[in-house]
Amino acid sequence: MRFPLGRIVATPGALELVGSAGAYDLLLRHAAGDWGDLDAHDRRENEISLKYGFRVLSSYPVGDDGDRIWILTEADRSSTCILTPEEY
């Protein structure tokens, strides 16, 4: 893990989309610094966020319908939320 995740929570929509096992796999990727489907700018922002203690975002495509899961770890690393963009 590159950073602590704190308390982990997930929205109903995210759990419906990927289930708890799928959410766990995505959390492992997020904590390892695999930011998923982010552009170069957002990847750089995450690296800066790790260095200076800002919020970290990952985005992962799921399924064949264009659905996405976002994972957000708060700046103070007290919590991480798994959610869909619509639930943000």
N, C-alpha and C positions, 0 to 999 in steps of 0.2 A: 504494500500500500504506500502510495506517495503522500497521503494526507489522511487524517482521521475523518470519519464520516459522522460522528456524533450519533444522536438518536435518529433512527431511520423510520420514515413514515412513507406511506403510499396512498394515493387517492384511489377511490373506487374505480374510476375509469381506467387508470393504469393497471390495476390488478385484473380487471376484466379483460384488458387487451393482452397482457402477457402472462398472467398468473404469478404466483409467488416464486416458483422455480425460475421462470424467465426473468423476473425482477432481480432475483439474486445474481444471476449471471451478468446482467447489465450493471449491477452495483460493483461487481468485481472488476469489470472493464473500466468503469468510471474511476474507481479508487486506484487503479494501476496507471491512469493517465491516458487511456484509450478513450478519446473524447467522442468517438463515433463519427457522425456525419456533420462535422463543422468545417467551415472554410478556414483558410490560413490565418486570417485576421483573428477569428474567435479562438483558434488554437493558441496563438501568441498571447491573447488576453488571458487564457487559462494559465499559461506558464507564468505570466506576470502576477496573476492572482495567487498562485501558489507561493511565489516569492514574497509578496507583500501582504498577504492575508485578506484577499478579496473573495467574493463569491465565485464558485466554479460551476460551469454548466457543461453537460454532455447531452448529445442528441442522437438517438438511435432509431433507424427505420425498423418497423416491425410489420410483418405480414405483407400481403401483396396489394393492399388497398391504399398505400401511401400513408398509412398511419405512422405516428412517431411517438416515442417516449422521451421525455426530458428528465434529466436527473440534475438537481440543484443542491449543492452543498453551500451552506451559509458561510459568510466571511469568518465568523468566529469558530467555525467547525463544530458548532453545537448540534446541528441537525442536517440531515439530507432528506430531500423529498423526491419521490418518483411520481411523475404526473404526465398527463397528456398536455400538449400546448393549449388545448381548449380549456383546460382546468386551471391555467395559470392566472 
